[in-house]
Amino acid sequence: GKTLEISSLFKYFYNLADAEPGVSANEHFMFITDEGSPMLALAWQLQLPYVFSNNPNIGGRYSALSLVGMIPAALIGVSIEKLLQNAMAVASQEKADFFSGRVGSTGFLLGAALGTLAQYGRDKLTLVLPPSWKSFGDWLEQLIAESTGKEGKGILPVLNEPQVDVDAYGKDRVFVFFYHGQDEGDSRITQLAGAGHPILKIRISGFYDLGGQMFLWEIATAVAAHLLGINPFDQPDVEATKKHTSRMIEEYRKNKAWAKATPSLAGDDADIYGDITGATVSEALCGFLAQAQTGAYAGLQVYLSPSPPLDEALGNLRLAISRQYGMAATAGYGPRYLHSTGQLHKGDAGRGLFIQMTGGSASDLAIPDELGQPGSLLTFGALKAAQAEADRLALIDKGRRIIRIHWKKDAVAGINALAGNL
């Protein structure tokens, strides 16, 4: 109930509805939150018609099968009874398998494999999902990264990765293939296994297997974290970015601006901030990535407006990095990734090379200071800029290596040019 993005979006949309003649804004919102949350107190104050109070003992990333996941699922037409029945059937089977003494519990075996492989350096969990299941990977990314990325350890989920030649992968990979029916004899799997990469295959029968898969992966994540010797249910480093963000917002509200940083390299198309060498953006990026050590990975932190052309350009850059440097390259849009891989970036073994990308906003919207009242001291664009800089500072505080590329012109063209030069 304290997440800044949620409270900002609620204020914006509430005031938007409230400004419509003849509309009662209170009738157009429902809250799903924890017992004791500030949002719950606000819901009672506004007398909202639909308020769902979730069990406060269920952490955010483990809450998919609780009210947090089920209410939105029902709203889009999912049979939540069927989904939960699938999860319950899998849970019952897991319990029976675990206590049978035959060591046949899928969730425990999956977690044991992930935790053990990570201890041997195989900590880049590369997930290959059918197109209709791709969004499941986004939830898995948060579950695994935020649960395991702490105390100098972590399992990095790699999603939607452009395919490279098998010999381009490092010895830090584990591949998980989700497949339908009997469709498991993929030649790609054979090639990867032949190259010595661990392969885990998970069969899915239909959409409602989602319930069972959520349960299995929650169990597996907890088991893997136990084997790594860490607590899977906390996120100790997330607060670091929030503190920097709060400080910057307070500064912005007072001064209507932030102190401007001086770029390390200023160009016509982009400015670069950070410890770099080289006279162009491409040279600076190459020099930065050349620091990669064994087990390194690149993380693209993208504070730009998502679009299909930008997605394609980022995929091209990821592919070029993987081919040229033999390491995994991930990409996440900010501020979303802060709630997904952000904990791991600051809490793992510190081998990440982070490339933050920012740019100007073609348009911006004001965040209301109060519900139902005019007046705003902060915009969404300013909030996003504050979060980007705050995470950069938090990563530097943790001794992580990061550069920021601020695109002044066409970001898509610039990113594609970087990929081509690599």
C-alpha positions in Angstrom: 0.0 0.0 0.0 3.0 2.3 0.0 4.3 1.8 -3.6 4.8 5.2 -5.2 3.7 4.2 -8.7 0.4 2.8 -7.4 -0.5 5.8 -5.2 0.5 8.2 -8.1 -1.6 6.4 -10.6 -4.6 6.2 -8.3 -4.5 9.9 -7.6 -4.3 10.6 -11.4 -7.2 8.4 -12.4 -9.3 9.2 -9.5 -9.1 12.9 -10.3 -9.7 12.2 -14.0 -13.0 10.4 -13.1 -13.9 13.0 -10.5 -13.7 15.8 -13.1 -16.3 14.1 -15.3 -19.8 15.7 -14.8 -22.3 13.4 -13.2 -19.7 10.8 -12.3 -19.1 9.5 -8.8 -15.4 8.6 -8.9 -15.7 6.4 -5.8 -17.9 3.9 -7.7 -15.2 3.3 -10.3 -12.4 1.9 -8.2 -11.7 -1.3 -6.2 -8.7 -1.9 -3.9 -6.8 -5.1 -3.3 -4.4 -4.6 -0.5 -3.0 -6.0 2.8 -4.6 -5.7 6.2 -3.2 -2.7 8.0 -2.2 -1.0 4.7 -2.6 2.8 4.2 -4.6 2.0 1.1 -7.1 0.1 3.2 -7.6 3.1 5.5 -8.1 5.3 2.4 -10.6 2.8 0.9 -12.8 3.0 4.1 -12.4 6.8 4.1 -13.7 7.0 0.5 -16.3 4.3 1.1 -15.3 2.4 -2.0 -17.8 -0.3 -2.9 -15.2 -3.1 -3.5 -12.3 -3.5 -1.1 -10.4 -6.8 -0.8 -8.2 -7.3 2.2 -5.5 -9.9 1.5 -3.5 -12.0 4.0 -0.6 -9.8 5.1 1.6 -12.8 5.5 1.8 -13.4 1.8 4.6 -11.5 0.2 3.9 -9.6 -3.0 5.7 -11.9 -5.5 4.2 -15.0 -3.8 0.6 -13.6 -3.9 -0.4 -14.7 -7.5 -2.8 -17.4 -6.2 -4.3 -15.1 -3.5 -6.8 -12.3 -4.0 -4.1 -10.1 -5.6 -4.0 -12.4 -8.6 -7.5 -13.9 -8.5 -9.6 -10.7 -8.5 -8.0 -9.4 -11.7 -8.2 -12.9 -13.2 -11.9 -13.0 -12.6 -12.3 -9.6 -14.1 -10.8 -10.7 -17.4 -13.0 -13.8 -17.6 -10.7 -16.5 -16.1 -12.4 -19.4 -14.3 -10.6 -18.9 -11.0 -12.2 -22.0 -9.6 -10.7 -24.1 -12.4 -7.3 -22.3 -12.0 -7.2 -22.9 -8.2 -8.4 -26.5 -8.6 -5.4 -27.0 -10.8 -3.1 -25.5 -8.2 -4.7 -27.5 -5.4 -4.3 -30.8 -7.4 -0.6 -30.0 -8.0 -0.2 -29.1 -4.3 -1.8 -32.4 -3.2 0.4 -34.4 -5.5 3.5 -32.5 -4.3 2.6 -33.3 -0.7 2.0 -37.0 -1.5 5.2 -37.3 -3.5 7.3 -35.5 -0.8 6.1 -37.8 2.0 6.2 -41.0 0.0 10.0 -41.3 0.5 10.6 -41.7 -3.2 12.0 -38.1 -3.6 9.6 -37.5 -6.5 8.3 -34.0 -5.6 8.5 -31.9 -8.8 8.8 -28.6 -7.0 11.4 -29.8 -4.6 13.5 -31.4 -7.3 13.2 -28.3 -9.5 14.3 -26.1 -6.6 17.2 -28.5 -5.7 18.4 -28.4 -9.3 18.3 -24.6 -9.5 20.0 -24.1 -6.1 22.7 -26.7 -6.7 23.5 -25.6 -10.3 23.7 -22.0 -9.1 26.3 -23.0 -6.5 28.4 -24.4 -9.3 28.2 -21.2 -11.3 25.2 -22.1 -13.5 23.1 -19.1 -12.3 21.8 -17.7 -15.6 18.3 -19.3 -15.8 17.3 -19.0 -19.4 13.6 -19.5 -19.8 12.1 -20.6 -23.2 8.3 -20.4 -23.2 5.7 -20.8 -25.9 4.3 -17.5 -27.3 1.0 -17.8 -25.4 3.0 -18.3 -22.1 5.5 -15.5 -22.5 3.8 -13.2 -19.9 4.3 -16.0 -17.3 8.0 -15.4 -17.7 7.5 -11.8 -16.4 6.1 -13.2 -13.1 8.8 -15.8 -12.9 11.5 -13.2 -13.4 10.3 -11.2 -10.3 9.7 -14.4 -8.2 13.2 -15.8 -8.8 15.3 -12.6 -9.0 13.8 -10.9 -6.0 13.8 -14.1 -3.9 17.3 -15.2 -4.6 19.3 -12.1 -5.5 20.8 -11.1 -2.1 23.8 -11.5 0.2 26.2 -11.9 -2.8 24.2 -14.7 -4.4 21.4 -15.0 -6.9 19.8 -16.7 -9.9 19.4 -14.4 -12.9 16.3 -15.1 -15.1 16.9 -14.5 -18.8 13.7 -13.9 -20.7 12.8 -13.4 -24.4 16.5 -13.8 -25.4 17.3 -13.7 -29.1 18.7 -17.0 -30.1 22.5 -17.3 -30.7 24.8 -20.1 -31.8 25.1 -22.7 -29.1 28.9 -22.2 -28.8 28.3 -18.5 -27.9 26.8 -19.4 -24.5 29.0 -19.3 -21.4 29.2 -22.1 -18.8 26.9 -20.2 -16.5 23.7 -21.2 -18.2 20.7 -23.4 -17.3 17.9 -23.7 -19.9 14.3 -24.3 -19.0 12.0 -25.3 -21.9 8.3 -25.2 -21.4 6.6 -27.4 -24.1 3.1 -28.7 -25.1 2.1 -32.3 -25.3 4.8 -34.5 -27.0 6.6 -31.6 -28.6 9.8 -32.1 -26.6 12.2 -33.4 -29.2 13.5 -30.0 -30.3 16.8 -30.1 -32.1 17.8 -27.0 -30.2 17.5 -28.9 -27.0 19.7 -31.6 -28.4 22.4 -29.2 -29.4 22.4 -27.4 -26.1 22.6 -30.6 -24.1 25.3 -31.9 -26.4 27.3 -28.7 -25.6 27.1 -29.6 -21.9 24.4 -27.2 -20.8 21.9 -28.4 -18.2 18.3 -28.7 -19.6 15.1 -28.7 -17.6 11.9 -29.6 -19.5 8.5 -28.8 -18.2 5.4 -30.0 -20.0 2.2 -27.8 -20.0 -1.1 -29.1 -21.1 -3.3 -26.0 -21.3 -3.8 -22.5 -20.0 -5.2 -23.6 -16.6 -1.9 -25.4 -15.9 -0.9 -21.9 -15.0 -2.2 -22.4 -11.4 -0.1 -25.6 -10.9 3.0 -24.0 -12.4 2.7 -21.0 -10.1 2.6 -23.3 -7.1 5.5 -25.4 -8.3 7.7 -22.4 -9.0 7.0 -20.8 -5.6 8.0 -24.1 -4.0 11.1 -24.4 -6.2 12.2 -20.8 -5.6 12.0 -21.3 -1.8 13.9 -24.5 -2.0 16.6 -23.0 -4.2 17.0 -20.1 -1.8 17.3 -22.5 1.1 20.1 -24.3 -0.6 21.8 -21.0 -1.3 21.5 -20.1 2.4 19.3 -17.0 2.0 15.9 -15.9 3.0 13.5 -16.1 -0.1 10.9 -13.8 1.5 12.7 -10.5 2.0 14.2 -7.8 -0.3 16.8 -6.0 1.7 18.2 -3.8 -1.1 15.0 -2.5 -2.7 14.8 0.2 0.0 18.1 1.7 -1.2 16.5 3.0 -4.4 13.4 4.2 -2.6 15.4 6.3 -0.2 17.3 8.0 -3.0 14.0 8.6 -4.9 12.3 10.2 -1.8 15.3 12.5 -1.3 15.3 13.5 -5.0 11.5 14.1 -5.1 11.8 16.3 -2.0 14.6 18.3 -3.7 12.5 18.7 -6.9 9.4 19.9 -5.0 11.5 22.5 -3.2 13.6 23.7 -6.2 11.5 22.6 -9.2 14.7 21.0 -10.6 17.7 18.9 -9.7 21.3 19.8 -9.8 22.5 18.9 -13.3 25.1 16.2 -13.6 28.0 16.7 -16.1 28.2 14.0 -18.8 31.5 12.2 -19.3 30.9 12.3 -23.0 28.6 14.8 -24.8 27.5 14.0 -28.3 25.0 15.2 -30.9 22.7 12.1 -30.5 23.4 11.1 -26.8 25.3 12.0 -23.6 27.0 9.4 -21.5 27.4 9.5 -17.7 29.7 7.3 -15.8 33.3 6.0 -15.8 34.0 5.5 -19.5 36.8 5.6 -22.1 36.4 6.4 -25.8 35.4 9.3 -28.0 32.0 8.0 -29.2 29.0 6.3 -27.7 30.0 3.0 -29.4 33.6 3.2 -28.2 32.4 4.0 -24.7 30.0 1.1 -24.7 32.6 -1.3 -26.0 35.1 -0.2 -23.4 32.5 -0.6 -20.6 31.5 -4.1 -21.7 35.2 -5.2 -22.1 35.3 -5.2 -18.3 33.2 -8.4 -18.3 34.6 -11.2 -16.2 33.7 -14.9 -15.9 30.0 -15.1 -15.0 29.3 -11.5 -16.0 26.0 -10.3 -17.5 24.7 -7.1 -19.1 21.6 -5.4 -17.8 19.8 -2.9 -20.0 17.7 -0.6 -17.7 15.4 1.2 -20.1 13.6 4.4 -19.0 12.1 5.1 -22.5 8.5 4.7 -23.7 8.0 1.1 -24.8 7.1 0.4 -28.4 7.5 -2.5 -30.8 10.4 -0.8 -32.7 12.2 -0.1 -29.4 11.6 -3.7 -28.3 13.2 -4.9 -31.6 16.2 -2.5 -31.2 16.8 -3.7 -27.6 16.7 -7.3 -28.9 19.3 -6.5 -31.5 21.5 -4.9 -28.9 21.1 -7.9 -26.6 22.0 -10.3 -29.4 25.1 -8.2 -30.4 26.3 -8.2 -26.7 25.8 -12.0 -26.3 27.6 -12.7 -29.6 30.5 -10.4 -29.0 31.1 -11.0 -25.3 29.6 -14.4 -24.7 27.5 -13.3 -21.8 23.8 -13.0 -21.0 22.1 -9.7 -21.7 18.8 -8.8 -20.1 16.5 -5.9 -20.6 13.9 -4.3 -18.4 11.8 -1.2 -18.6 12.0 1.2 -15.7 10.5 1.7 -13.2 9.0 -1.8 -13.6 12.3 -3.7 -13.3 12.9 -2.1 -9.9 10.1 -4.4 -8.6 11.5 -7.4 -10.5 15.2 -7.7 -11.0 16.2 -4.5 -9.1 16.9 -6.4 -5.9 19.1 -8.9 -7.6 21.1 -6.2 -9.4 22.1 -4.7 -6.0 22.2 -7.9 -4.0 24.0 -10.6 -6.2 27.7 -11.3 -6.6 28.2 -7.9 -8.4 29.2 -9.2 -11.8 26.5 -7.2 -13.7 27.4 -4.4 -16.2 24.4 -2.1 -16.2 23.5 0.2 -19.1 20.8 2.7 -18.2 19.0 4.4 -21.0 17.0 7.6 -20.6 15.5 10.3 -22.9 13.2 13.2 -23.0 9.4 12.9 -22.8 7.4 14.0 -25.8 4.5 14.6 -23.4 4.0 14.5 -19.7 1.2 14.4 -17.1 0.9 15.9 -13.7 0.5 13.8 -10.6 -2.1 15.3 -8.3 -1.0 16.2 -4.8 -4.4 15.4 -3.3 -7.5 13.4 -4.3 -10.2 15.6 -5.8 -8.1 18.7 -5.6 -6.2 20.7 -8.3 -2.5 21.3 -7.9 0.6 19.3 -8.6 4.3 19.6 -7.7 5.4 16.5 -9.6 4.9 15.0 -13.0 5.1 11.3 -14.1 8.1 12.2 -16.2 9.9 13.8 -13.3 9.0 10.8 -11.1 10.5 8.4 -13.7 13.6 10.5 -14.0 14.0 10.5 -10.2 13.7 6.8 -10.1 16.3 6.2 -12.8 18.9 8.4 -11.1 18.0 7.0 -7.7 18.7 3.5 -8.9 21.9 4.5 -10.6 23.1 6.0 -7.3 21.9 2.9 -5.3 23.9 0.7 -7.7 27.0 2.9 -7.3 26.6 2.7 -3.5 26.7 -1.1 -3.8 29.9 -0.9 -5.9 28.1 -1.9 -9.1 29.3 -0.8 -12.6 26.9 1.4 -14.4 26.8 3.9 -17.2 23.8 6.0 -18.4 23.1 6.8 -22.0 20.8 9.8 -22.4 19.3 9.8 -25.9 18.8 13.3 -27.2 17.5 12.2 -30.6 16.0 9.0 -32.0 16.7 6.3 -29.4 15.6 3.4 -31.6 18.1 4.5 -34.3 20.8 5.0 -31.8 20.4 1.6 -30.2 20.3 -0.1 -33.5 23.5 1.7 -34.5 25.1 0.5 -31.3 24.1 -3.1 -32.0 25.5 -2.8 -35.6 28.8 -1.3 -34.3 29.2 -4.1 -31.7 
